[in-house]
Amino acid sequence: MASSTDNKIYYGLFNDSFPPVLDGVTLTVENYCRWLSEAGRKVCVVTPWTPDTAPQDKIEIYRYFSLPIYNRHPYRYGYPRFDPFIWRKIRHTPFKIVHAHCPFSSGRLAAYAAKVHDIPLVTTFHSKYRTDLERSLPAPMVRYQMKRLLKFYNAATEVWIPQAAVEETLREYGYRGAVRVMDNGNDFCEGIDDIENYKLSSRKEIGLAEDEIGLLFVGQHILEKGIEIIIRALSLLKGIKFKMNFIGTGYALNDMKKLSSTLGLDSRISFHGVINEREELRRFYAASDLFLFPSFYDNAPLVVREAAAVHTPAILLEGSTAAELIRHEENGFLTQRTPEAYADTITHIASNPKLIRKAGKGASLTLTRTWKDVMDEVIQRYDEIIARHEHTRQ
């Protein structure tokens, strides 16, 4: 990677969440921070304030006023308009380029920074925001927010998407500008010399029996991700000894537990909450035979790639954006969005261990890139954007 010689120049990363709040976008921003710092670039993160904030080495963090989001713990919504200090900090920070990973409060601050300093604004379209808005706001407010969102993307210097199929969603939102595909990386790709022994030792560590099929879901426990389909599908499995692990939290967690009990699945399902320790989480991925992800909500979920890094294939939905790179029985599995179809698919796969191994190996070869590899490309693109912008100013 290239090295920056000016330690006073900041690369700004803006997002509506940052540790201790954890999700795929937060993990992406964390890795941008790490590898930009490794390359000698000075990093500043701008994000809403959260309780129990842990100190960060090598990066500057500006947190601004926020309030908790109802029914979405631990997420918070930032209110920069009520925080005069954040605007002053942005005005006095010598940003070279700013990258917004969310179009809402942090995205508006990124756009402000770009305007004040006359610098490029890059943004990545990570999520299907209209789905989130429709679940929590009345229709007039959704239309208003979508207009603001479209204005934000139209004002960006470049709009990045994590995989090609995501462009369709942006077009549905009304965006007509250019997009650039920029992959996300994977920090589970490295450090394992013998994957088979690692998977076996991981099964023992988390307590999976040899004759049990290990099933896993990692992510927000929200209905949009198809978690109810998973539980109802499990209740339809006959003659299969399995153990299902749910990792994460969300507004639907209590309803999931109640449904599990109602269907008589308490002995076969475990809810672990959020697992922050990355190696512990990787062990769960590696121990599992299948990763279950019946979601139309997600764009390019990191969790599917994390599972792939340890040769655990996923079952996704036909026609979903998340399944764009999946080739059935080659690097994963595809099925329909019903409990019956999902259960039938699990049953078929469980009876064919060779198929699981084949798809797991295929997933590891086709769905994973190291963060170092990705960030080499990101930094090169940043430098090109900065050079082009400075040339137009002359």
ABEGO torsion letter per residue (X at the ends): XBBBABAABBBBBBBABBOABBBAAAAAAAAAAAAAAAAGBBBBBBBBBBBGBBBBBGBBBBBBBBBBBBGAOABBBBBAAABAAAAAAAAABBBABBBBABABAAAAAAAAAAAAAGBBBBBBBABBAAAAAAAABBAAAAAAAAAAAAAAAAABABBBBABAAAAAAAAAAGBABBBBBBBBBBAAABGBABAAAAAAAAAAAAGBBAABBBBBBBEBBBAAAGAAAAAAAAAABBGBBBBBBBBEBEAAAAAAAAAAAAAGAAAABBBAEBBABAAAAAAAAAABABBBBBBAABABBAAAAAAAAAGBBBBBBBGBAAAAABBBGAAEBBBBBBAAAAAAAAAAAAABAAAAAAAAAAAAAAABBBAAAAAAAAAAAAAAAAAAAAAAAX
